[in-house]
């Protein structure tokens, strides 16, 4: 098809992503994710199946109720406070 090429439907892309100021062609997903820091080791019932999470990790949940664990270093580098 040529460019621009979007990995999802264009209307969904426009609704879900926004451009990064000063970085043409770079986008961030603009969704709200609930995150809770775990106090003890647990198993998270993720969409892909059960996933182990350690105390100090985060468990994240999207608007559809999907959950997944995230290590603190990845969380700090990927998410920002809304």
N, C-alpha and C positions, 0 to 999 in steps of 0.2 A: 504493500500500500504506500510506502514512503513515509516521510515524517511530516507533521509530528505523529508519533506513535504512542499510544497510551495502553498500559497493561489492563485497563478496565474500560468500561463504557465512559465516553467523554463527559457526559452529564454527571456521572458518579465521581469522576476524577475532580471536576470543578467544584462539586459540593463537598468533597472530602479533603482536598489538599489546598495549600496556599503557597505562593512563591516566597522564597527567602530573599529579603531585601539585600541588595548588593551582590547577589549571587544568581545571575540569570540562568534559567534552566534547572534550578535546584528547588525542590518542593518539600514541604513537611506535611504530614497527615495531621489534620486538625479535628481530633476526636477526644472525647473525655474518657479517661480510663480510671476506674477506682483502684487504688493501690493500698495494700495493708502490709506493714512490716511484720514478719512472723516472729513470734516469741519462742517457738519450739519447732523441731523437725516435724514435717507432715507430708502427706501425699495429696496433691492437687488433682482433682478430676478434670483434666484438660480435654479439649476437643479431640486431641490425638491419642488420648488414653491417660492412665495414671502417670503422674510425673512427680518425682521426689523433690522436696524443697527443704532446705535447712533453716534453722533459726537464723534470723538476720536477713534472709532472702525476702523478696516481696512476692505477694500473690496479687495479680492484676485481674480485673474483670471489666469486660466491655459492656456496652448497652444491651447486648443480646444475652448476657449472662455467661458468656464463655470466659473461662479462667485459665491462667497459666502462671507458672513461677518465673521470677526474674532475679538473677544474681545482682547484688548491690552495685557492682562496678558497671554492669550493663544498664541497670536502671538509671544510675546517675548520669550516664553518657547519653541516654536515649529519651528520657522523659523530662518534662518540666512542669512545675507547679502551675495549675490553672487558676 
